[in-house]
């Protein structure tokens, strides 16, 4: 021990210390809770045995029980719809705005900054705002849709089983647009303007330039943006808690909210941990894709 501290004091092994201390802190902050959650998923845990480490080992029984429940597959379907629709909406609108702001014009920087407001706002605040927008009786969205003749009567977005999930999807898309726009704008700014000028001289139109230059040059950035969007979307909890609470009758329930509900409302900690482990696997897959995308971007 004395030798280790003396080597750090005289500069030897300092780089090891710079890595070791943050890694140790990260392990204590994230690694141990993650490991504890995985252990709970293979044990029988209730509110009486939660504080004890002497809990029965049940192997994969919790996973078998989870997939035998009738509500599991509809909730997983909701999760898939929520993830795919949210990522697609955020990416397409964010990409469109990135292309729009790529053309410099007066006030572009100010408008770009305004779009960041949604990203820095807490999820519960965003949920409260969209609660007002999506209100069935006096919501702004219903008013706008009635004004342009799209609907004739009010839609109760938060309580109608046909619209509850889409209410949260709309709010989540709005929340993530600015993040996608900023990252995609950075990728666009790295493309040399000379390529577009040369293509334009060769007679390539706007679509041809986008298809043959922009998309290939943005491949790594797009992969990173989609991967980060998947990670953030799988972790989204605040909007469900603020807007629908998973209702009505699980119509807007998703895996991440269901895990919390099972653990802290129904006190079925083993099932909650089991769902969390499954979600962690998907997040880790998305993280690997993100790391590979950033490596390709650096090499490119």
Secondary structure as GFF3:
##gff-version 3
##sequence-region A 1 300
A	DSSP	alpha_helix	2	9	.	.	.	ID=ss1
A	DSSP	alpha_helix	14	26	.	.	.	ID=ss2
A	DSSP	pi_helix	27	31	.	.	.	ID=ss3
A	DSSP	alpha_helix	32	40	.	.	.	ID=ss4
A	DSSP	alpha_helix	61	68	.	.	.	ID=ss5
A	DSSP	alpha_helix	70	102	.	.	.	ID=ss6
A	DSSP	alpha_helix	108	115	.	.	.	ID=ss7
A	DSSP	alpha_helix	117	120	.	.	.	ID=ss8
A	DSSP	alpha_helix	123	133	.	.	.	ID=ss9
A	DSSP	alpha_helix	140	147	.	.	.	ID=ss10
A	DSSP	alpha_helix	164	189	.	.	.	ID=ss11
A	DSSP	alpha_helix	193	201	.	.	.	ID=ss12
A	DSSP	alpha_helix	206	209	.	.	.	ID=ss13
A	DSSP	pi_helix	210	214	.	.	.	ID=ss14
A	DSSP	alpha_helix	215	217	.	.	.	ID=ss15
A	DSSP	alpha_helix	219	234	.	.	.	ID=ss16
A	DSSP	alpha_helix	238	243	.	.	.	ID=ss17
A	DSSP	alpha_helix	255	264	.	.	.	ID=ss18
A	DSSP	alpha_helix	269	299	.	.	.	ID=ss19
###
